[in-house]
Amino acid sequence: MKTYPVILERGLDGWIVATCPSIHGCISQGQTRAEALANIREAIELMLETIEEKGWEKPLEFLEVTTIDIEAEVLHE
């Protein structure tokens, strides 16, 4: 079993957009969080099954998600 990071964002149309930053171009969406996660799981599985066959970039071996603190004054300028 391998774990892949997934980012969820609300799209302009209200749908939830799911991306897997470890796999270039791996994106899906759903009307709910659960649907978006189910759809991105399927997209990841399909991409992993065909990645070598299609000659696509292999998944990143290292990806770190972290945060950066920004002073509140900067946000209001």
Secondary structure, DSSP 8 states (H G I E B T S, - for coil): ------EEEE-TTS-EEEE-TTSTT-EEEESSHHHHHHHHHHHHHHHHHHHHHHT-----S----------HHHHT-
